Amino acid sequence: MTRNLANRMSPRRLIAIPTALMAALSFASLPDPARALTVQEQGWQVANSKCHDGDAKQCELRDRLSVVLKRHGCVYHDDGDWWKCSGAR
């Protein structure tokens, strides 16, 4: 059946259909890939979690890591308790 279809379609049409599909796919906007957290961000999350559980040493560590993250240009967000860092560090 495929041969019959290919024989009936013009060569111009056989090229135009895949070309149009590839063009449409190239203009589709794909989301950015997820960014891995830095060691400081991961450490801050762990220390923050343990600080909420009442560990005073982890609260001190979280505060020290907060200073490091601010120095790297990261911004703390109160809503959700998280850091947003730019791609370049």
CORQUI-V83179 format. One line per field, one symbol per residue. psi: psi as a letter, one per 30 degrees, with the letter a starting at -180 (. if undefined). A space follows every 10 residues. Layout:
psi: ???
This chain:
psi: eeeeeeefkl eeefeeeeee eeeeeffkkk lklkkkklee eeeeeeeeef effgjeeeee eeeeeeeeee egglkkjejf ilkjklek.
